[in-house]
Amino acid sequence: MNLLDHIASVAALAGRPWHDHAALAADEHLRFEWYRDAVPRDEIAFLRLVLADPDREMAISAVLARIDERARSSIDFHSWADRVEPVCAPVEFLSRRLAEWRLLIDAFAGRPVEDAAVLAASDWAQRKLAAVVDGDLLVLLAEHGRTRRVRALTRVPRPARPVRLSDRAVTSGPIRPCYG
């Protein structure tokens, strides 16, 4: 299958036949955005076709972008990831990203995660965790984070819970800053 036939197949599946197929074939950046923005009828078949694009690196990047966007915006990422995992399995990087997003979503939601999974996670995932988590996970990353950058992120002060005016004792007079 040549690239124009490939693009026509993707367009039919995604319901996007109005694009200039020659322009998409000539410009992988344009094709990347086209893949990323598509809303296909069948996500699994769509991802399979995208990964069949002759420009392998661009195709993997487009699927990665879809995974990242879905993880950031979906309440039900785990079930979506379970459905698309067989398509992504041949590309280790994509399989690992699905697993790491599952880990991140669970950790951010306060669900228990395995220490081994946190320590085996990529630098990208450990940085995301170190910037957000608290408690035992933060201590784990502070002591055993893979990189100096991850360990340094654990020392960044976390924002304090906002204090409501009703929680403070009312004083007489203005509140003055203390520079001690």
Number of C-alpha atoms within 10 A of each C-alpha: 10 9 17 15 12 17 24 16 17 23 20 14 19 19 13 14 14 8 12 10 17 11 12 18 17 12 10 15 13 13 21 19 13 16 25 19 13 17 14 18 12 10 16 17 16 23 21 17 17 25 22 15 20 13 12 12 10 18 23 21 16 23 21 19 17 17 20 14 12 16 20 12 9 10 11 10 18 17 10 17 19 11 13 18 18 13 17 23 13 11 13 10 13 19 18 16 19 25 17 20 20 17 22 23 17 14 19 15 10 11 10 11 14 11 13 8 12 22 16 14 21 15 15 11 18 23 21 15 24 24 17 15 19 16 7 10 20 20 16 17 24 19 12 14 24 18 13 10 13 23 21 15 20 24 13 10 8 11 6 6 6 6 8 7 8 7 7 8 7 9 7 6 6 6 8 6 6 5 4 3
